[in-house]
Structures are given as C-alpha cells and as structure tokens.
Amino acid sequence: RSKSKMKYILVTGDIIPGIGKGIITSSVGTILKSYGLQVISIKIDPSVNIDAGRFSPYEHGEVFVLDDGGEVDLDLGNYEQFLDILTKENNMTTGKIYQYVINREWKGNYVIELGRTVGDIESMAFTEAFHQFQFKVKKENYCTIHSLVPQQSSAGEQRIKPTQNSMVWAFPDLVMCRCSNPLDTSVEGKRSMSCHVELEQVICVHDVSSLY
C-alpha cells in the first residue's frame, strides 16, 4: 500500500512490565481485521541482541520459534495466535537496528544519530524515532496507545501518581488502564487530565474470567 493509506498504531506500557501490551496489540489487530483491514504486527524489543534466541532465560523467559526458524519474543506467539503467520522480520531489536546502521556505514551511507535520554537507556533511540515518525507520516495516520497500571494506596484507593512519569514521552491517543477491578470515575478523570486526553480516550482493561 502507498504511504498515504498506511495507518500506524503504537502500543506502549508504563513502568511495570507484563501488563498486557501483547494481548492489547493482538486484540486491536483482530478488531481491525474484522473490518476488512490488512494488519501487520511488529514487536520492538530494546535489547541489543539480534534476536531473542540469546536472551537470558532468567531475565526474559522463553522465546517463540516461527516457521522460518526465527527466534523471537514470546509476544509474537500472541500475534500469530490472533493474526496471520509471521516471519522473523516482525520482531525488531536494537541489535538489528545497530547491525543495519553499521552495514550502511560500511557501504558509505549516512549515519543518523537519535538522541534524548528518557526512560531506559536501551529505549531512547526508539523513543525519539517515534516522536519524529508521527510528523513524517502525519498525525492522522498515527496513533499511540499507552498501557499502564493504577496503583492501590494503603487506604485501598486507586492512585495514578506512581505511573504518571511514564507519560513524559508517550503523549498517547488512547490510555489503557490495566487493573484488577474497573476504574473509579475519579481516577479516570485524573488520568484523562494528567495524560492530556479526553475522558472517552481512557479505557479500563480490568481482569475478566476469559482472555477472549
């Protein structure tokens, strides 16, 4: 498809790992497919590894092996389960980017440096790249979904302050709040205000009995 017809949705998470970014990505992709759209899923891992095959199992868990032999992040198992057959090219890592840039450098092409220190040091290149990318493809063709977890206070209230710093760079279009129980109305309002989005753009994704 031409660039003018391509739409982009970025799914991010806050300071707590394992809050369902892969499932949210797969679910959004499935919904879009049900409307007859062609969907391509890509998982970006800030690791400097070339692929997931050499990740430390103590830190990263198992890998998912694709039909083409690609050893990729386990989230691609979710993508394949809900969407289409994937290849190793659907898993991007910092290592792959570095390898690509180095190969271009050896061929005499220009090297572009992406800066800004926000969040994990491994992620900063992607952070800045996405900031610039949305202007390249135009805002109407780009959407950011940010997934986060409201925290329980000692008084049992849902609080947003512990995860608010994750909003420094995200500037999301949709905010997915992962929690055990539905969000309190007051928390939704605070989340909307702190994230600079309308209240209807804050979506509660609370625990249910079935993933599907």
N, C-alpha and C positions, 0 to 999 in steps of 0.2 A: 504494500500500500504506500501511497505517497505520504510525505511527512504531514501534509495538511489534514489528512484523515486519521492519523495516528493519535491516540489518546494515551496518557500515561497516568497511572495511579501508583503512588509510593506509600507503602505501609511501614511505619516506624514504631518503635517501642520506647518506653521510658527507662528509668534506671534499674528496673527489676527484670531479669531475663525470664524466659519461659512463660510469657503471659498470653500466648496465642496468636502471634503475628502470622505464623504459617497457616493456621486454620482460618484466620480472617482473610488472608490473601486468597486462599483456595475458595472460600465461600463467596467472596466478591467476584472472583473469576467465574465461578459456577453460575452466579446470578446473571452476569453479563453474557455468558454463553447461552443462557436460556432465552435471551433476547435476540439471538442470532448473530452475535458479535464474535469475531475471531479473537482469541485471548492467548497471549504469550506470557508465561510466568518466569521471572528471573529472581534468584536468591543471591544477594550480595553479602559476602562474609568478609569482614575487615582483616581476617588473618593473612599473614604474609605467605602462607602456604600456596602452592599452585593448585592443589585440590584437597579434598577432605580426607584422603586416604592416609595422610601422615599427621593428622590431628592427634593430639594426646587424648586417648580414650578416657583418661581420668578427668580431663577438663571439658571435653567436647561431646563425649558419648559416642554412640555408634555412627557409622556412615551408611549411606544408601547407595547401592550399586545399580546403575542404569543399564539398559540393554546394550549400549555402545561401550560398556566397560568403565564408564566414568564413575569415579568415587566422589560422591557429592554430599552436601549437607542433608541431614535426615528430613528437613522440611520439604525437600523435593519429592520425598515419598508421599507427602500430603498432596502436593501439586499433581503428581501422577495419578493418585487415587481419585481426585476430584476432576481433573482436567485431562489433557492429552498426554501422549507419550513424549518424554523429554529427552534431551541429549545433554552431554556434559557442558555444552555451551550455555545452558540455562543456569549454571552456577558460576558466579563471578567472585573472585577473591582479589585481595590486594596484591597477592603474589602474581596473579595473572596480569593485572594491570602493570605492575613493575616490569614483568617479562616483556609485555607488549611495548612499553615505552623504551626499554633497553634495546630491543630489536630495532625499533625505529631509529634510535640514536645511532646504532651501528651502521644503519643504512644512510645516515646523513640527514635524516628528517629533524624537524624542530622538536624540542622537548619543552613541554609546558608544565610549570610548577603551580600546584594548587595549595594554597595556604589557609591558615586560620586555625587556632587551637581551641576547639570546642569539644567537650566530651572526651572520649577515649582517643589516644594518640593515633591508633590504627585507623580510626574512622574519619579523621579530619579531612582527608583528601576527598572522600565521598561527600562529606557534609558540604564543603564549598562547591563541589561539582554540581550537586543538586540545586544549590542556591542559584547558580548561573544557568543551569539547564532549563529551569522553568521559564526564563526570559528568552532562551533560544527557541523553544518550541511553542511559546506563547501560553499565557495563563489559562486560556480556555481549553487547552489540550493537556493540562497537567493538574493532577490532584494529589494532595498529601493526606494520608490517614495516619494519625498518631495514636498508638495504643498505650495505655497507662493503667496504673492501679491505685485507686484511692486507698488511703491507709486508715486503719482504725485507731482512734485515740484511746487513752486509758479510760475515758468515760464512755467508750463504745460508740463515739461519733465517727462518721466518715470524714476524713480530712484530706485536703488536696495539697497542702504545703510540701510534704516530703517529696512529691514528684514534680513540683512546679518548675524546678530548674531544668527539667528535660525539655521544656518548651522554648528554651533560649534560642534554638536554631530551627525548630520544626515548622512553626507558622502553619499549622495544619488547616485543611479544609474540613476534615471530619475528625472528631475525637472519640475513640472507642474506649470506654471505661470498663476494664476487667475487674469484676468484684464477685464476692460470694452471693450477695443479695442485691436487689435493684437499688439504684442510687436514690438518695434522698433528694427532693426537689431543690432544697437549698444548696446542696453540693453541686447539682447540675448547673445552677445559676452561677455559682462561684467559678466552676470550671469553665463555663462559657466566657465569663468576664476575663479570667486570667489568660485564656488562650486566644482572645480576640476573635471568637466565632459566635455565631448566633446560637441560641438555646437549642434549636432544632438540629444543629450540627453536632451536638453532644449526644452520643448513643451509648446506652448502657448495655454491656455484654456480660450479663451475670450468669452464674453457673446454672446449668439445666441437666436433666437426667440423661439426655441423649445428645451426642455431638452433632448428629444430623438435624 
